[in-house]
Amino acid sequence: MPRPARIAPQIPAAVTDRLSAFQKVFFSKPPFVSGVYSIDKADYLLYYGGPQNPRCIDLANAADADLQHLSDACAPATFGLNNTDVYDEDYRKARKMDVDAFSCKFDPAHSGLLELIWPEFLSDGGDIKQKVVCELYKLNVYGQGSFFKAHKDTPRSDTMFGSLVVVFPTPHEGGALILRENEKEWTFDSAAEVLADGSPKLGYVVFFSDVEHEVTKVTSGYRVTLTYNLYFNAKSTDEPTTLLHQPHLPSGVSKVGQELKIMLQDFLACPDFLPDGGFLGFGLRFLYPLDATKPVSTISSSLKGCDAMLQAVCDELGLQHSLHAVYKTSAGCDYYSGDSDGDKTVHIVRDTFWKGTHQQVDMDLYHYIRDKKSILLRAAGTRTFKDDYGKVVPTKEVHWVTKVPTQYNVVKSHYGASSRFFVPPSSAC
């Protein structure tokens, strides 16, 4: 049986040009902020050893012997894997000290560092009126030969959204932090930055939790860092925790927010854009820890970066929007045709996650995944279609302004039909 031909959506060039421009701006802002910062001399002092063997080290003027002693006082560093802490020097070789074993004069809020960081890192999130907790997590020492292979941070809770790493001006070579997202790569070389002009400065880099990063091998000296976990609406019992009220600025204040707002207004005014009505769909840029037993909308207050900014822009334009899980399948059966008919591709929009299985052949897969509240979407510019049983599939048109990721959670039936479950979820206006 010949496979049905795929028919490309008929979308005017004026619309495709606008979509490409929007995507370029949406992904233009790097998912991190880095730099160096001058702090008081006293803020470089670190105390450790406890009452029985108290020690103090000045991390702006530390001798190799003092840094070696600090490293020896630390324990081997582990890393998170499948919700457990794993020790494997083939993957990570470093030393660590827990927060109850040391005290540092430096505080990111009192020093003014957070006030410097937030406008650039979080301003595109809109005025979501939340508290942010910056919680000291760990001290790490990377001596000669130490490294940490590429990884993504394990969220410590469903409200954790990022990490702040500060690097002290201890002489070292190597140990650069490499960050990656969507095939782009950036390098923060702390060894070159913290002593660049001959005077010690604190290096810093703040990034979102799902950004892949690695620490290259330290070839000489000691790289000493403090790591802080960043949370939305988190409640901490630690005294050093810093609460920051309303770190976000209205999206209109930010350059990216202004551009996207103007572009969305242009979309809505374009006569070729959804002339018969429909939806705007946005695949979210970042990943989020999700509880599969709860509605997807529960993470709306924890959106970060450009995702949160997009939500704020829609609010400012008066566009109704909501978060959903999106499943991609076909209204035709793959085992009949050997391939999905491009005309019959359907996105199933759900408020909750699908937990079922597809084990029968008497009904197209989309019937199993949809629920009473589901919306069925077809690509803008395509015609309505019937399923293999002659029933018209009740779809509405959608323009995916930013593409839905396809690399997560493929749900397959016993008969080869497949539905892709996209995480992060999508926002529909």
Secondary structure, 3 states (H helix, E strand, C coil): CCCCCCCCCCCCHHHHHHHHHHHHHHCCCCCEEEEEECCCHHHHEEEECCCCCCEEEECCCCCHHHHHHHHHHCEECCEEECCEEECCCCCEECEEEEHHHEEECCCCCCCCHHHHHHHHHHHHHCCCCCEEEEEEEEEEEECCCCEEEEECCCCCCCCEEEEEEEECCCCEEECCEEEEECCEEEEECHHHHCCCCCCCCEEEEEEECCCEEEECCEEEECEEEEEEEEEECCCCCCCCCEEEECCCCCHHHCHHHHHHHHHHHHHHHCCCCCCCCCEEEEECCCCCCCCCCCCHHHHHHHCCHHHHHHHHHHHHCCCCCEEEEEEEEECCCHHHHCCCCHHHEEEEEECCCCCCCCCCCCCCHHHHHCCCCCEEEEECCCCCCECCCCCECCEEEEEEEECCCCCCCEEECCCCCEEEEEEEEEEEC
